[in-house]
Amino acid sequence: MTFSGLAYFLFTLLLAIVMGGITVYYYNPKRKEKVEEPKRRMLDDEQ
């Protein structure tokens, strides 16, 4: 494998790990209330 091939592979692997980390962080059950709070605020009646 050439250097550029290895670099592309490592970069792709890094992006996959970052994407997986973001997904795990966002869908963590501990964050559910914070994630869904803006949705509830938007649907609340302001009157």
C-alpha positions, 0 to 999 in steps of 0.5 A: 500500500502506498503512502497516499493509500494509507493516508486516505484509509486513516483519514476515512477511519478517523472520520468514521470514528468521529461520526460514531462518537457524535452519534453516541453522544447525541443519542445518549439516554442521559441527554434525551431531556436536553435534546427534546426540550426545544421541541416541547418549547416550540409546541407549547402554547404561548397564550 
